[in-house]
Amino acid sequence: MRLDYLITLLEEALGKKAVIERLPAQPGDMPQTHADISKAETLLGYAPTIPIEKGIQLFVEWMKTGR
C-alpha cells in the first residue's frame, strides 16, 4: 500500500488537506517496506477483519472523542 493512499484516507477522515513537505531521502530511509503478519497470525491467531479504509475512519473517530 502506498503512503500517498494512506495520507488520502487520513485527509478524507479528518476533512483536512495534508501539508506535505517533500525532502530528499535521509540515510536509513527504506524505499519500500511491507508488513509480514504471518507470525502474529500463527502465534496470536491475529486475523484482521476491518479494511484499512474503515480502520482509518474508526481511528480518527476514536481520537476525536478523546479515547
C-alpha positions, 0 to 999 in steps of 0.5 A: 500500500502506498503512503500517498493512499494512506495520507488520502484516507487520513485527509478524507477522515479528518476533512483536512488537506495534508501539508506535505513537505517533500525532502530528499531521502535521509540515510536509513530511509527504506524505499519500500517496506511491507508488513509480514503478519504471518507470525502474529497470525500463527502465534496470536491467531491475529486475523484482521477483519476491518479494511484499512479504509474503515480502520482509518475512519474508526481511528480518527473517530476514536481520537476525536472523542478523546479515547 
